[in-house]
């Protein structure tokens, strides 16, 4: 019984943390993950681009918000399920996934937007 309860709690914690992802909160959810993974896995690049974590998050968030607006202006439909998968996969990725590009497989334009 304890194992089932622990498994249920683990499943809730690992899948429920992302919550709903939509056009309005995608940049807010993506940017801190991107910045923390970049700081952890590609520190030299991180240090050369941003002064601190807040600078990174704000810059990346602004860039992603601009992208969301541009894709909307182009008539593309945001795919919430795909965006959530991007956030979930990025959150679970390690540095090997980061460098091999696997961490971002579900984060491409062609995955998150239907044009």
Residue frames relative to the residue before (quaternion, step in Angstrom):
aa qw qx qy qz dx dy dz
X 1.0000 0.0000 0.0000 0.0000 0.00 0.00 0.00
X 0.6459 0.5272 -0.3219 0.4486 3.59 0.94 -0.87
X 0.6328 0.5389 -0.3319 0.4461 3.56 1.02 -0.80
X 0.6581 0.5033 -0.3142 0.4635 3.59 0.94 -0.83
X 0.6501 0.5030 -0.3164 0.4736 3.58 0.96 -0.82
X 0.6553 0.5001 -0.3139 0.4711 3.58 0.92 -0.88
X 0.6482 0.5110 -0.3208 0.4646 3.60 0.96 -0.81
X 0.6534 0.5084 -0.3132 0.4654 3.58 0.97 -0.80
X 0.6466 0.5023 -0.3164 0.4790 3.58 0.98 -0.80
X 0.6463 0.5162 -0.3174 0.4638 3.58 0.93 -0.88
X 0.6608 0.5065 -0.3086 0.4600 3.58 0.89 -0.90
X 0.6522 0.5106 -0.3106 0.4663 3.56 0.99 -0.81
X 0.6839 0.4899 -0.2891 0.4568 3.55 0.90 -0.91
X 0.7335 0.4370 -0.2561 0.4533 3.58 0.85 -0.87
X 0.7481 0.3523 -0.2371 0.5099 3.61 1.04 -0.50
X 0.6855 0.5157 -0.2877 0.4259 3.57 1.08 -0.61
X 0.5381 0.6606 -0.3956 0.3428 3.59 1.16 -0.39
X 0.6401 0.5435 -0.3348 0.4275 3.56 1.03 -0.71
X 0.1912 -0.7952 0.5474 0.1775 3.56 0.93 -0.84
X 0.7257 -0.3948 0.3120 0.4692 3.54 -1.29 -0.20
X 0.1505 -0.7604 0.6265 0.0816 3.54 -1.09 0.80
X 0.0808 0.7866 -0.6058 0.0878 3.54 -0.87 1.01
X 0.7442 -0.4015 0.2771 0.4562 3.57 -1.28 0.05
X 0.6747 0.5282 -0.2922 0.4247 3.56 1.04 -0.78
X 0.8073 0.2717 -0.1452 0.5033 3.62 1.02 -0.64
X 0.3878 0.7463 -0.4731 0.2623 3.60 1.24 -0.01
X 0.6825 0.4818 -0.2952 0.4635 3.62 0.79 -0.96
X 0.6438 0.5292 -0.3105 0.4573 3.57 1.03 -0.81
X 0.7007 0.4429 -0.2671 0.4914 3.60 1.03 -0.72
X 0.6802 0.5122 -0.2897 0.4370 3.59 0.99 -0.83
X 0.6782 0.5632 -0.3124 0.3540 3.59 0.75 -1.04
X 0.6942 0.4449 -0.3298 0.4597 3.69 0.75 -0.74
X 0.6192 0.5314 -0.3459 0.4632 3.59 1.10 -0.62
X 0.6459 0.5155 -0.3146 0.4670 3.55 0.90 -0.94
X 0.6944 0.4879 -0.2829 0.4470 3.58 0.83 -0.97
X 0.6757 0.4798 -0.3147 0.4628 3.60 0.88 -0.82
X 0.6504 0.4949 -0.3235 0.4770 3.61 1.01 -0.73
X 0.6523 0.5051 -0.3196 0.4662 3.58 0.97 -0.78
X 0.6437 0.5113 -0.3225 0.4693 3.59 0.98 -0.79
X 0.6849 0.4889 -0.2778 0.4634 3.56 0.95 -0.88
X 0.8161 0.3343 -0.1283 0.4536 3.57 0.78 -1.03
X 0.7943 0.1732 -0.0643 0.5788 3.59 1.12 -0.58
X 0.0490 -0.8854 0.4622 0.0102 3.52 0.91 1.10
X 0.6362 0.5408 -0.3427 0.4305 3.60 0.94 -0.79
X 0.6585 0.4904 -0.2962 0.4881 3.56 0.96 -0.87
X 0.6332 0.5411 -0.3240 0.4486 3.56 0.92 -0.94
X 0.7009 0.4776 -0.2719 0.4546 3.58 0.80 -1.04
X 0.6791 0.4931 -0.2987 0.4544 3.59 1.06 -0.68
X 0.7208 0.4607 -0.2432 0.4572 3.60 1.15 -0.54
X 0.8225 0.1519 -0.0308 0.5472 3.58 0.94 -0.85
X 0.5006 -0.6754 0.4590 0.2872 3.57 -1.09 0.72
X 0.7815 -0.0997 0.0764 0.6112 3.59 1.15 -0.61
X 0.7421 -0.4159 0.2787 0.4457 3.57 -1.29 0.07
X 0.6444 0.5225 -0.3364 0.4455 3.60 0.93 -0.79
X 0.6278 0.5305 -0.3240 0.4684 3.58 1.03 -0.81
X 0.6509 0.5111 -0.3083 0.4692 3.57 0.93 -0.89
X 0.6876 0.4912 -0.2948 0.4461 3.57 0.73 -1.04
X 0.6698 0.4983 -0.3066 0.4574 3.58 0.89 -0.90
X 0.6701 0.5027 -0.2992 0.4569 3.59 0.91 -0.89
X 0.6869 0.4671 -0.2820 0.4800 3.57 0.84 -0.97
X 0.6286 0.5341 -0.3375 0.4535 3.60 0.96 -0.81
X 0.6586 0.5030 -0.3084 0.4670 3.59 0.92 -0.90
X 0.6528 0.5144 -0.3108 0.4611 3.59 0.96 -0.86
X 0.6827 0.4731 -0.2876 0.4768 3.58 0.93 -0.89
X 0.6172 0.5263 -0.3497 0.4687 3.61 1.03 -0.69
X 0.6272 0.5194 -0.3277 0.4790 3.60 1.04 -0.76
X 0.6454 0.5198 -0.3118 0.4648 3.57 0.98 -0.84
X 0.6342 0.5235 -0.3258 0.4665 3.59 0.94 -0.87
X 0.6598 0.5020 -0.3007 0.4715 3.59 0.94 -0.89
X 0.6591 0.5150 -0.3074 0.4537 3.58 0.93 -0.91
X 0.6689 0.4890 -0.3029 0.4708 3.58 0.94 -0.86
X 0.6272 0.5206 -0.3300 0.4762 3.57 1.06 -0.71
X 0.6521 0.5154 -0.3040 0.4655 3.58 0.97 -0.88
X 0.6710 0.4872 -0.2873 0.4794 3.58 1.13 -0.66
X 0.5468 -0.6507 0.3769 0.3681 3.58 1.28 0.01
X 0.4427 0.6937 -0.4550 0.3403 3.57 1.23 0.35
X 0.3629 -0.7260 0.5468 0.2055 3.55 -1.12 0.73
X 0.3957 -0.7015 0.5496 0.2220 3.55 -0.89 1.00
X 0.2273 -0.7762 0.5793 0.1013 3.56 -0.94 0.96
X 0.2996 -0.8082 0.4763 0.1736 3.63 -0.01 1.26
X 0.6411 0.5311 -0.3334 0.4424 3.59 0.95 -0.82
X 0.6714 0.4844 -0.2892 0.4806 3.58 0.96 -0.87
X 0.6377 0.5248 -0.3251 0.4607 3.59 1.02 -0.78
X 0.6357 0.5142 -0.3230 0.4766 3.57 1.03 -0.78
X 0.6333 0.5236 -0.3294 0.4649 3.58 1.01 -0.77
X 0.6053 0.5442 -0.3413 0.4701 3.59 1.05 -0.73
X 0.6851 0.4837 -0.2809 0.4666 3.58 0.80 -1.03
X 0.6605 0.5128 -0.3035 0.4568 3.58 0.93 -0.91
X 0.6890 0.4761 -0.2834 0.4672 3.58 0.86 -0.95
X 0.6447 0.5105 -0.3263 0.4661 3.58 0.95 -0.82
X 0.6435 0.5342 -0.3140 0.4493 3.56 0.99 -0.82
X 0.7348 0.4224 -0.2211 0.4824 3.58 1.01 -0.83
X 0.5336 0.6701 -0.3932 0.3343 3.59 1.23 -0.22
X 0.2728 -0.7182 0.6095 0.1957 3.52 -1.32 0.37
X 0.7386 -0.4264 0.2729 0.4451 3.59 -1.27 0.02
X 0.5939 0.5458 -0.3732 0.4584 3.60 1.07 -0.57
X 0.6432 0.5077 -0.3131 0.4801 3.58 0.98 -0.85
X 0.6243 0.5544 -0.3269 0.4429 3.56 1.03 -0.86
X 0.7364 0.4351 -0.2421 0.4580 3.58 0.73 -1.05
X 0.6882 0.4563 -0.2832 0.4879 3.58 1.07 -0.63
X 0.5198 -0.6611 0.3940 0.3708 3.58 1.29 -0.14
X 0.4599 0.7051 -0.4389 0.3141 3.59 1.26 -0.15
X 0.5979 0.5864 -0.3610 0.4103 3.59 1.08 -0.65
X 0.7607 0.3688 -0.1765 0.5042 3.56 1.17 -0.64
X 0.3160 0.7908 -0.4808 0.2088 3.61 1.28 0.11
X 0.7671 0.3552 -0.1880 0.5000 3.56 0.93 -0.85
X 0.6086 0.5869 -0.3354 0.4155 3.58 1.27 0.20
X 0.4427 0.7163 -0.4461 0.3030 3.59 1.23 0.11
X 0.6656 -0.5067 0.3709 0.4033 3.55 -1.25 0.53
X 0.6998 0.4915 -0.2765 0.4385 3.56 0.90 -0.97
X 0.6466 0.4957 -0.3252 0.4800 3.59 1.22 -0.20
X 0.7626 0.4044 -0.1952 0.4656 3.56 0.89 -0.98
X 0.7660 0.2430 -0.1532 0.5750 3.57 1.17 -0.48
X 0.2314 -0.7367 0.6220 0.1302 3.52 -1.12 0.78
X 0.0381 -0.8285 0.5579 -0.0307 3.55 -0.38 1.28
